[in-house]
Amino acid sequence: MSFEPKIVGILCNWCSYAGADLAGISRKKFAPNVRVVRVMCSGRVEPAFVLKALQSGADGVLVLGCHPGDCHYAEGNYKAARRMPLLKKMLAQMGVEDERVRLEWVSASEGDRFASIVNEMTEKIRQLGPFNHNGGGANG
């Protein structure tokens, strides 16, 4: 049996979740590997959420928010964008591959973009292999 990644998708309520909904309603073809967690804003995504997802069995984490300038809460997505490099640096020190965590912007009208990102992320995690939940990435 081939490896099927478990990916946690943390989606903002106003744009990305609606984009995911549009992808489903429009019957876009995308991998079923992402389990969605809806938050009010991508700025609400604490680094601890990503760590918890990885510790709890996820092979990757996808954070999706509104496009810069379109945040329902004015600047929440800028906060998410500032946190991501710091989070990735910390994860790298723990042996987690950079590609296991991804931040993207998806608007409510971008069902195609949502499907494309999910498919890309799923394929990348498939290539990386299962996440070693005891001490880092597939090689950790």
Sequence and secondary structure as in RCSB ss.txt:
>XXXX:A:sequence
MSFEPKIVGILCNWCSYAGADLAGISRKKFAPNVRVVRVMCSGRVEPAFVLKALQSGADGVLVLGCHPGDCHYAE
GNYKAARRMPLLKKMLAQMGVEDERVRLEWVSASEGDRFASIVNEMTEKIRQLGPFNHNGGGANG
>XXXX:A:secstr
      EEEEEETTTHHHHHHHHHHTT    TTEEEEEES GGG  HHHHHHHHHTT SEEEEEE  TT  TTSS
HHHHHHHHHHHHHHHHHHTT  GGGEEEEE  TT HHHHHHHHHHHHHHHHHH   BTTTBSTT 
